[in-house]
Amino acid sequence: MAGELRTAARLAFDALAGVVGVVQDMHRAIAARGLGAVGEVQSALAAPVYATIRAGVALGGAIAETALHGSTRSLPVGLTGVLNGAVGDRLATDYPALATRLQAVVDGPLDGHVVVFLHGLVHTELHWGHRDVAEEIGASALHVRYNSGLDIATNGRDLAALLENLVSEHPITRLSLVGHSMGGLVARAAVHEALGDGHSWLPLLRDVVCLGSPHLGSPVERGAAAMSWLLGAFPESAPLGALVDRRSAGIKDLAHGAPYTAAPLVRQHFLAATIAEDPTGVPGRLVGDLLVSTASATDAAQEADRHVLGGLSHLALLHDPRVRARLAECLTSN
């Protein structure tokens, strides 16, 4: 995308300026707490130093943007995925050249049975290790790239609209949605949107397959939220807490998962992993795949087929042959 490198340089220098501001705020709070009036004087004396640093950062950013003006080079897709996952909501408003637009990445013609693959947080379609499973079962593959830093409901709404356009333009007779981690929640959000708006693609949908999706939320994000709150409770660490709290809306959504229910006639398949070799034991259920617990990935309150694999981490779900076999089985069942 034109302007990506230039915008990335601006983002980097803006972030650096933000870090300088956080350091100054912490310095000011610590000095005031420990030294009283003396600390206030010290902070006042240090202010010109910080101002000079910020001016230097701003100048460096301006020079970098000028040097990259007119550049047509793009960032690596993988780096773009990480940036979008981390701060994608801010990119969409402040740095649109870097914000990923939800889009279809098609390997070939779309007809008959189409399997739609949805990547997880900070990923892109390039992370899928089961890319050719659709061809193996005689179906067409469609990969969706999206801004995983946006909230799940927004991505679900955009996905529903994309599928509505696709079924009107291609001879699709059956749809299956396959999502890894956050991708599974986006798939379920799209189904919810289609139910509410009466989309024409919904009757074509047979299966929603979720691989390691945190339907009940992720303890990792809940921990980050608690850390942000704890840091914000003290003046000295509050600037750092505010920095942690700037993680994307998509990440924050993972604290609670997706409250959506299944659509009629659509089968949900929840595939979970645990690093413990025995998925039925207490350690396996508690630890899960290191990012998502088996309870969250299987959500007993939902109507779904469930399967738990032992000896796998969260990312291994994208490559393990047992997952591939299970995926093929789900997509070919009547």
TINUNU-320712 format. One record per residue (C-alpha): x, y, z; residue number from 1. Coordinates in nm, 4 decimals. Layout:
N
xx:X, yy:Y, zz:Z, resi:NUM
...
This chain:
334
xx:0.0000, yy:0.0000, zz:0.0000, resi:1
xx:0.1333, yy:0.3431, zz:-0.0939, resi:2
xx:0.2676, yy:0.5395, zz:0.2014, resi:3
xx:0.3064, yy:0.2401, zz:0.4330, resi:4
xx:0.6740, yy:0.2974, zz:0.5105, resi:5
xx:0.6236, yy:0.6697, zz:0.5601, resi:6
xx:0.3287, yy:0.6121, zz:0.7913, resi:7
xx:0.5200, yy:0.3418, zz:0.9783, resi:8
xx:0.8023, yy:0.5881, zz:1.0400, resi:9
xx:0.5542, yy:0.8410, zz:1.1787, resi:10
xx:0.3998, yy:0.5734, zz:1.4001, resi:11
xx:0.7412, yy:0.4706, zz:1.5319, resi:12
xx:0.8446, yy:0.8254, zz:1.6205, resi:13
xx:0.5036, yy:0.9018, zz:1.7717, resi:14
xx:0.5398, yy:0.5915, zz:1.9870, resi:15
xx:0.8896, yy:0.7001, zz:2.0924, resi:16
xx:0.7551, yy:1.0431, zz:2.1868, resi:17
xx:0.4853, yy:0.8698, zz:2.3891, resi:18
xx:0.7456, yy:0.6670, zz:2.5784, resi:19
xx:0.9383, yy:0.9864, zz:2.6586, resi:20
xx:0.6157, yy:1.1333, zz:2.7956, resi:21
xx:0.5545, yy:0.8255, zz:3.0114, resi:22
xx:0.9071, yy:0.8416, zz:3.1530, resi:23
xx:0.8673, yy:1.2116, zz:3.2330, resi:24
xx:0.5309, yy:1.1569, zz:3.4033, resi:25
xx:0.6744, yy:0.8739, zz:3.6150, resi:26
xx:0.9797, yy:1.0862, zz:3.6995, resi:27
xx:0.7514, yy:1.3706, zz:3.8085, resi:28
xx:0.5306, yy:1.1441, zz:4.0234, resi:29
xx:0.8244, yy:0.9706, zz:4.1912, resi:30
xx:0.9995, yy:1.3009, zz:4.2652, resi:31
xx:0.6854, yy:1.4563, zz:4.4089, resi:32
xx:0.6173, yy:1.1546, zz:4.6327, resi:33
xx:0.9698, yy:1.1238, zz:4.7669, resi:34
xx:1.0985, yy:1.4806, zz:4.7833, resi:35
xx:0.7966, yy:1.7077, zz:4.8153, resi:36
xx:0.8742, yy:2.0664, zz:4.7169, resi:37
xx:1.2309, yy:1.9720, zz:4.6271, resi:38
xx:1.0931, yy:1.7120, zz:4.3895, resi:39
xx:0.8719, yy:1.9695, zz:4.2223, resi:40
xx:1.1732, yy:2.1919, zz:4.1640, resi:41
xx:1.3668, yy:1.8953, zz:4.0281, resi:42
xx:1.0837, yy:1.8135, zz:3.7900, resi:43
xx:1.0694, yy:2.1741, zz:3.6743, resi:44
xx:1.4422, yy:2.1723, zz:3.6044, resi:45
xx:1.4124, yy:1.8435, zz:3.4154, resi:46
xx:1.1239, yy:1.9670, zz:3.2006, resi:47
xx:1.3465, yy:2.1489, zz:2.9458, resi:48
xx:1.5549, yy:1.8332, zz:2.9075, resi:49
xx:1.2468, yy:1.6266, zz:2.8248, resi:50
xx:1.1236, yy:1.9022, zz:2.5932, resi:51
xx:1.4549, yy:1.8920, zz:2.4074, resi:52
xx:1.4325, yy:1.5131, zz:2.3743, resi:53
xx:1.0766, yy:1.5372, zz:2.2398, resi:54
xx:1.1845, yy:1.8066, zz:1.9945, resi:55
xx:1.4641, yy:1.5806, zz:1.8731, resi:56
xx:1.2217, yy:1.2916, zz:1.8304, resi:57
xx:0.9817, yy:1.5166, zz:1.6364, resi:58
xx:1.2636, yy:1.6371, zz:1.4123, resi:59
xx:1.3779, yy:1.2807, zz:1.3497, resi:60
xx:1.0230, yy:1.1839, zz:1.2575, resi:61
xx:0.9910, yy:1.4737, zz:1.0160, resi:62
xx:1.3217, yy:1.3858, zz:0.8505, resi:63
xx:1.2201, yy:1.0190, zz:0.8178, resi:64
xx:0.8808, yy:1.1073, zz:0.6669, resi:65
xx:1.0441, yy:1.3448, zz:0.4200, resi:66
xx:1.3029, yy:1.0860, zz:0.3198, resi:67
xx:1.0303, yy:0.8259, zz:0.2603, resi:68
xx:0.7951, yy:1.0580, zz:0.0740, resi:69
xx:0.6750, yy:0.8915, zz:-0.2441, resi:70
xx:0.7970, yy:0.5466, zz:-0.1406, resi:71
xx:0.5748, yy:0.2673, zz:-0.2727, resi:72
xx:0.7355, yy:-0.0078, zz:-0.0672, resi:73
xx:0.5115, yy:-0.1957, zz:0.1726, resi:74
xx:0.5769, yy:-0.3447, zz:0.5129, resi:75
xx:0.6074, yy:-0.7242, zz:0.5356, resi:76
xx:0.2620, yy:-0.8778, zz:0.5716, resi:77
xx:0.3606, yy:-1.0459, zz:0.8968, resi:78
xx:0.4684, yy:-0.7165, zz:1.0545, resi:79
xx:0.1465, yy:-0.5521, zz:0.9390, resi:80
xx:-0.0495, yy:-0.8296, zz:1.1107, resi:81
xx:0.1352, yy:-0.7711, zz:1.4387, resi:82
xx:0.0828, yy:-0.3942, zz:1.4246, resi:83
xx:-0.2869, yy:-0.4333, zz:1.3486, resi:84
xx:-0.3368, yy:-0.6802, zz:1.6301, resi:85
xx:-0.1563, yy:-0.4636, zz:1.8842, resi:86
xx:-0.2997, yy:-0.1206, zz:1.7995, resi:87
xx:-0.5246, yy:-0.1771, zz:1.4994, resi:88
xx:-0.8064, yy:0.0406, zz:1.6282, resi:89
xx:-0.5683, yy:0.3369, zz:1.6553, resi:90
xx:-0.4249, yy:0.2610, zz:1.3124, resi:91
xx:-0.7730, yy:0.2775, zz:1.1621, resi:92
xx:-0.8260, yy:0.6305, zz:1.2941, resi:93
xx:-0.4764, yy:0.7832, zz:1.3081, resi:94
xx:-0.2622, yy:0.5830, zz:1.0632, resi:95
xx:-0.5059, yy:0.4473, zz:0.8006, resi:96
xx:-0.2302, yy:0.3583, zz:0.5544, resi:97
xx:-0.1235, yy:0.0837, zz:0.7968, resi:98
xx:-0.4720, yy:-0.0378, zz:0.8911, resi:99
xx:-0.5735, yy:-0.3656, zz:0.7268, resi:100
xx:-0.9085, yy:-0.3632, zz:0.5505, resi:101
xx:-1.1057, yy:-0.6858, zz:0.5844, resi:102
xx:-1.0541, yy:-0.8571, zz:0.2509, resi:103
xx:-1.0751, yy:-1.1898, zz:0.0748, resi:104
xx:-0.7522, yy:-1.3572, zz:-0.0354, resi:105
xx:-0.8514, yy:-1.6140, zz:-0.2960, resi:106
xx:-0.6286, yy:-1.8904, zz:-0.4320, resi:107
xx:-0.8591, yy:-1.9902, zz:-0.7195, resi:108
xx:-1.2193, yy:-1.9957, zz:-0.8409, resi:109
xx:-1.4957, yy:-1.9951, zz:-0.5814, resi:110
xx:-1.7676, yy:-2.2457, zz:-0.6502, resi:111
xx:-1.9467, yy:-2.5332, zz:-0.4827, resi:112
xx:-1.8277, yy:-2.5840, zz:-0.1263, resi:113
xx:-1.6195, yy:-2.2862, zz:-0.0071, resi:114
xx:-1.4158, yy:-2.3035, zz:0.3146, resi:115
xx:-1.3450, yy:-1.9618, zz:0.4672, resi:116
xx:-1.0330, yy:-1.9444, zz:0.6862, resi:117
xx:-1.0004, yy:-1.6732, zz:0.9520, resi:118
xx:-0.6653, yy:-1.6141, zz:1.1229, resi:119
xx:-0.6178, yy:-1.5142, zz:1.4858, resi:120
xx:-0.4839, yy:-1.2112, zz:1.6714, resi:121
xx:-0.1686, yy:-1.0478, zz:1.5199, resi:122
xx:-0.1695, yy:-1.3079, zz:1.2422, resi:123
xx:-0.2497, yy:-1.3071, zz:0.8705, resi:124
xx:-0.3604, yy:-1.5788, zz:0.6305, resi:125
xx:0.0076, yy:-1.6722, zz:0.5837, resi:126
xx:0.0136, yy:-1.8371, zz:0.9269, resi:127
xx:-0.2243, yy:-2.1174, zz:0.8291, resi:128
xx:-0.0520, yy:-2.4529, zz:0.8006, resi:129
xx:-0.3683, yy:-2.6276, zz:0.6794, resi:130
xx:-0.3963, yy:-2.4115, zz:0.3684, resi:131
xx:-0.4610, yy:-2.6991, zz:0.1274, resi:132
xx:-0.7115, yy:-2.8961, zz:0.3371, resi:133
xx:-0.9944, yy:-2.7459, zz:0.1309, resi:134
xx:-0.8457, yy:-2.8795, zz:-0.1918, resi:135
xx:-0.7968, yy:-3.2155, zz:-0.0243, resi:136
xx:-1.1714, yy:-3.2469, zz:0.0408, resi:137
xx:-1.2714, yy:-3.1092, zz:-0.2996, resi:138
xx:-1.3661, yy:-2.7611, zz:-0.1811, resi:139
xx:-1.2497, yy:-2.4079, zz:-0.2624, resi:140
xx:-1.0469, yy:-2.2080, zz:-0.0103, resi:141
xx:-1.0989, yy:-1.8447, zz:0.0756, resi:142
xx:-0.8708, yy:-1.6752, zz:0.3267, resi:143
xx:-0.9810, yy:-1.3590, zz:0.5020, resi:144
xx:-0.7285, yy:-1.1007, zz:0.6161, resi:145
xx:-0.8614, yy:-0.8554, zz:0.8718, resi:146
xx:-0.7556, yy:-0.5980, zz:1.1288, resi:147
xx:-0.7449, yy:-0.8060, zz:1.4459, resi:148
xx:-0.7077, yy:-0.4928, zz:1.6572, resi:149
xx:-1.0643, yy:-0.3846, zz:1.5852, resi:150
xx:-1.3372, yy:-0.5112, zz:1.8134, resi:151
xx:-1.4789, yy:-0.8528, zz:1.7313, resi:152
xx:-1.8292, yy:-0.7260, zz:1.6572, resi:153
xx:-1.6981, yy:-0.4856, zz:1.3904, resi:154
xx:-1.4958, yy:-0.7571, zz:1.2187, resi:155
xx:-1.7961, yy:-0.9907, zz:1.2367, resi:156
xx:-2.0161, yy:-0.7318, zz:1.0720, resi:157
xx:-1.7597, yy:-0.6717, zz:0.7956, resi:158
xx:-1.7180, yy:-1.0453, zz:0.7393, resi:159
xx:-2.0943, yy:-1.0927, zz:0.7104, resi:160
xx:-2.1059, yy:-0.8174, zz:0.4466, resi:161
xx:-1.8138, yy:-0.9717, zz:0.2572, resi:162
xx:-1.9824, yy:-1.3133, zz:0.2475, resi:163
xx:-2.3073, yy:-1.1545, zz:0.1320, resi:164
xx:-2.1259, yy:-1.0053, zz:-0.1668, resi:165
xx:-1.9413, yy:-1.3280, zz:-0.2449, resi:166
xx:-2.2517, yy:-1.5493, zz:-0.2615, resi:167
xx:-2.4115, yy:-1.3010, zz:-0.4980, resi:168
xx:-2.1120, yy:-1.3065, zz:-0.7328, resi:169
xx:-2.0059, yy:-1.6744, zz:-0.7264, resi:170
xx:-2.1862, yy:-2.0103, zz:-0.7655, resi:171
xx:-2.1391, yy:-2.1092, zz:-0.4007, resi:172
xx:-2.3590, yy:-2.3929, zz:-0.2775, resi:173
xx:-2.2093, yy:-2.4562, zz:0.0681, resi:174
xx:-2.0091, yy:-2.2492, zz:0.3152, resi:175
xx:-1.7888, yy:-2.3491, zz:0.6068, resi:176
xx:-1.6137, yy:-2.1067, zz:0.8415, resi:177
xx:-1.2868, yy:-2.2096, zz:1.0071, resi:178
xx:-1.1315, yy:-1.9764, zz:1.2619, resi:179
xx:-0.8191, yy:-2.0021, zz:1.4725, resi:180
xx:-0.8331, yy:-1.8306, zz:1.8135, resi:181
xx:-0.9899, yy:-1.4849, zz:1.7622, resi:182
xx:-1.0875, yy:-1.5933, zz:1.4104, resi:183
xx:-1.3407, yy:-1.8357, zz:1.5566, resi:184
xx:-1.5018, yy:-1.5532, zz:1.7539, resi:185
xx:-1.5153, yy:-1.3351, zz:1.4419, resi:186
xx:-1.6833, yy:-1.6214, zz:1.2546, resi:187
xx:-1.9463, yy:-1.6566, zz:1.5267, resi:188
xx:-1.9979, yy:-1.2789, zz:1.5319, resi:189
xx:-2.0593, yy:-1.2870, zz:1.1548, resi:190
xx:-2.3223, yy:-1.5582, zz:1.2014, resi:191
xx:-2.4890, yy:-1.3458, zz:1.4685, resi:192
xx:-2.4905, yy:-1.0482, zz:1.2319, resi:193
xx:-2.6331, yy:-1.2567, zz:0.9481, resi:194
xx:-2.9109, yy:-1.3837, zz:1.1746, resi:195
xx:-3.0106, yy:-1.0317, zz:1.2682, resi:196
xx:-3.0049, yy:-0.8951, zz:0.9134, resi:197
xx:-3.1358, yy:-1.2026, zz:0.7300, resi:198
xx:-2.8329, yy:-1.2405, zz:0.5040, resi:199
xx:-2.8696, yy:-1.4726, zz:0.2068, resi:200
xx:-2.5442, yy:-1.6588, zz:0.2782, resi:201
xx:-2.6653, yy:-1.7997, zz:0.6089, resi:202
xx:-2.8739, yy:-2.0846, zz:0.4568, resi:203
xx:-2.5570, yy:-2.1983, zz:0.2761, resi:204
xx:-2.3575, yy:-2.2227, zz:0.5982, resi:205
xx:-2.3150, yy:-2.5748, zz:0.7341, resi:206
xx:-2.0214, yy:-2.5642, zz:0.9756, resi:207
xx:-1.8350, yy:-2.3236, zz:1.2013, resi:208
xx:-1.5069, yy:-2.4760, zz:1.3195, resi:209
xx:-1.3199, yy:-2.2999, zz:1.6003, resi:210
xx:-0.9604, yy:-2.3955, zz:1.6796, resi:211
xx:-0.8532, yy:-2.2832, zz:2.0257, resi:212
xx:-1.1025, yy:-1.9961, zz:2.0352, resi:213
xx:-1.1542, yy:-1.8312, zz:2.3769, resi:214
xx:-1.5339, yy:-1.8470, zz:2.3800, resi:215
xx:-1.5358, yy:-1.7705, zz:2.7533, resi:216
xx:-1.2418, yy:-1.5326, zz:2.7379, resi:217
xx:-0.8672, yy:-1.5621, zz:2.7868, resi:218
xx:-0.6985, yy:-1.5486, zz:3.1300, resi:219
xx:-0.4003, yy:-1.3798, zz:2.9643, resi:220
xx:-0.6063, yy:-1.0736, zz:2.8680, resi:221
xx:-0.7831, yy:-1.0692, zz:3.2031, resi:222
xx:-0.4384, yy:-1.0657, zz:3.3623, resi:223
xx:-0.3328, yy:-0.7730, zz:3.1426, resi:224
xx:-0.6464, yy:-0.5830, zz:3.2424, resi:225
xx:-0.5736, yy:-0.6480, zz:3.6109, resi:226
xx:-0.2135, yy:-0.5337, zz:3.5653, resi:227
xx:-0.3292, yy:-0.2131, zz:3.3977, resi:228
xx:-0.5678, yy:-0.1443, zz:3.6861, resi:229
xx:-0.3037, yy:-0.2184, zz:3.9482, resi:230
xx:-0.0452, yy:0.0067, zz:3.7839, resi:231
xx:-0.3045, yy:0.2827, zz:3.7567, resi:232
xx:-0.3743, yy:0.2685, zz:4.1298, resi:233
xx:-0.0419, yy:0.4374, zz:4.2158, resi:234
xx:0.0704, yy:0.7810, zz:4.0896, resi:235
xx:0.4243, yy:0.6605, zz:4.0237, resi:236
xx:0.3143, yy:0.3750, zz:3.7953, resi:237
xx:-0.0084, yy:0.5247, zz:3.6560, resi:238
xx:0.1608, yy:0.6459, zz:3.3322, resi:239
xx:0.2825, yy:0.2900, zz:3.2719, resi:240
xx:-0.0675, yy:0.1579, zz:3.3426, resi:241
xx:-0.2080, yy:0.4008, zz:3.0863, resi:242
xx:0.0456, yy:0.2702, zz:2.8344, resi:243
xx:-0.0608, yy:-0.0920, zz:2.8980, resi:244
xx:-0.4231, yy:0.0142, zz:2.8634, resi:245
xx:-0.3610, yy:0.1335, zz:2.5081, resi:246
xx:-0.3674, yy:-0.2227, zz:2.3772, resi:247
xx:-0.6213, yy:-0.2666, zz:2.1004, resi:248
xx:-0.9965, yy:-0.3114, zz:2.1318, resi:249
xx:-0.9572, yy:-0.6547, zz:1.9741, resi:250
xx:-0.7208, yy:-0.7679, zz:2.2492, resi:251
xx:-0.9494, yy:-0.6282, zz:2.5197, resi:252
xx:-1.2439, yy:-0.8199, zz:2.3688, resi:253
xx:-1.0588, yy:-1.1437, zz:2.4430, resi:254
xx:-1.1144, yy:-1.0926, zz:2.8157, resi:255
xx:-1.4749, yy:-1.2070, zz:2.7836, resi:256
xx:-1.4910, yy:-1.4002, zz:2.4553, resi:257
xx:-1.8060, yy:-1.4142, zz:2.2447, resi:258
xx:-2.1606, yy:-1.4336, zz:2.3857, resi:259
xx:-2.3138, yy:-1.5479, zz:2.0570, resi:260
xx:-2.5283, yy:-1.8581, zz:2.0185, resi:261
xx:-2.5319, yy:-2.0951, zz:1.7226, resi:262
xx:-2.7656, yy:-2.0407, zz:1.4292, resi:263
xx:-3.0252, yy:-2.3082, zz:1.3479, resi:264
xx:-2.8976, yy:-2.5851, zz:1.1207, resi:265
xx:-2.5366, yy:-2.4674, zz:1.1616, resi:266
xx:-2.3009, yy:-2.7121, zz:1.3347, resi:267
xx:-2.0374, yy:-2.5742, zz:1.5650, resi:268
xx:-1.7153, yy:-2.7684, zz:1.6145, resi:269
xx:-1.4939, yy:-2.6591, zz:1.9044, resi:270
xx:-1.1421, yy:-2.8010, zz:1.8884, resi:271
xx:-0.9251, yy:-2.7312, zz:2.1930, resi:272
xx:-0.5642, yy:-2.8099, zz:2.2792, resi:273
xx:-0.3660, yy:-2.8578, zz:2.5978, resi:274
xx:0.0079, yy:-2.8877, zz:2.6446, resi:275
xx:-0.0514, yy:-3.1798, zz:2.8824, resi:276
xx:-0.0308, yy:-3.5170, zz:2.7136, resi:277
xx:-0.3469, yy:-3.6316, zz:2.8920, resi:278
xx:-0.6251, yy:-3.3849, zz:2.8006, resi:279
xx:-0.8618, yy:-3.5393, zz:3.0553, resi:280
xx:-0.6420, yy:-3.4775, zz:3.3595, resi:281
xx:-0.6638, yy:-3.1787, zz:3.5921, resi:282
xx:-0.3346, yy:-3.0200, zz:3.4662, resi:283
xx:-0.4555, yy:-3.0427, zz:3.1085, resi:284
xx:-0.7845, yy:-2.8751, zz:3.1889, resi:285
xx:-0.6270, yy:-2.5982, zz:3.3958, resi:286
xx:-0.3275, yy:-2.5067, zz:3.1804, resi:287
xx:-0.4884, yy:-2.5501, zz:2.8404, resi:288
xx:-0.2801, yy:-2.4471, zz:2.5409, resi:289
xx:-0.0972, yy:-2.1750, zz:2.7450, resi:290
xx:-0.3220, yy:-1.8979, zz:2.6083, resi:291
xx:-0.6720, yy:-2.0477, zz:2.6235, resi:292
xx:-0.8099, yy:-2.2962, zz:2.8763, resi:293
xx:-0.9865, yy:-2.6065, zz:2.7506, resi:294
xx:-1.3031, yy:-2.4928, zz:2.9305, resi:295
xx:-1.3020, yy:-2.1668, zz:2.7366, resi:296
xx:-1.2170, yy:-2.3321, zz:2.4045, resi:297
xx:-1.4973, yy:-2.5878, zz:2.4399, resi:298
xx:-1.7640, yy:-2.3746, zz:2.6181, resi:299
xx:-2.0021, yy:-2.6291, zz:2.7671, resi:300
xx:-2.2952, yy:-2.3848, zz:2.7441, resi:301
xx:-2.2890, yy:-2.3887, zz:2.3630, resi:302
xx:-2.4373, yy:-2.6484, zz:2.1334, resi:303
xx:-2.1296, yy:-2.7897, zz:1.9618, resi:304
xx:-1.9197, yy:-3.0954, zz:1.8865, resi:305
xx:-1.6097, yy:-3.0880, zz:2.1095, resi:306
xx:-1.2686, yy:-3.2407, zz:2.0798, resi:307
xx:-0.9559, yy:-3.1852, zz:2.2917, resi:308
xx:-0.6056, yy:-3.2796, zz:2.1768, resi:309
xx:-0.3190, yy:-3.3310, zz:2.4209, resi:310
xx:0.0433, yy:-3.2301, zz:2.3772, resi:311
xx:-0.0332, yy:-2.9194, zz:2.1705, resi:312
xx:0.0188, yy:-2.5485, zz:2.2242, resi:313
xx:-0.2054, yy:-2.2724, zz:2.0923, resi:314
xx:0.0015, yy:-2.2082, zz:1.7798, resi:315
xx:0.0530, yy:-2.5793, zz:1.7117, resi:316
xx:-0.3171, yy:-2.5982, zz:1.6224, resi:317
xx:-0.2214, yy:-2.4322, zz:1.2940, resi:318
xx:0.0136, yy:-2.7109, zz:1.1857, resi:319
xx:-0.0473, yy:-3.0372, zz:1.3700, resi:320
xx:-0.1553, yy:-3.3284, zz:1.1432, resi:321
xx:-0.4129, yy:-3.4437, zz:1.4008, resi:322
xx:-0.5835, yy:-3.1054, zz:1.3752, resi:323
xx:-0.5762, yy:-3.1311, zz:0.9975, resi:324
xx:-0.7404, yy:-3.4735, zz:1.0064, resi:325
xx:-1.0063, yy:-3.3540, zz:1.2482, resi:326
xx:-1.0673, yy:-3.0449, zz:1.0370, resi:327
xx:-1.1170, yy:-3.2530, zz:0.7219, resi:328
xx:-1.3585, yy:-3.4753, zz:0.9119, resi:329
xx:-1.5657, yy:-3.1791, zz:1.0291, resi:330
xx:-1.5808, yy:-3.0238, zz:0.6834, resi:331
xx:-1.6920, yy:-3.3428, zz:0.5077, resi:332
xx:-1.9566, yy:-3.4597, zz:0.7565, resi:333
xx:-2.3152, yy:-3.4421, zz:0.6335, resi:334
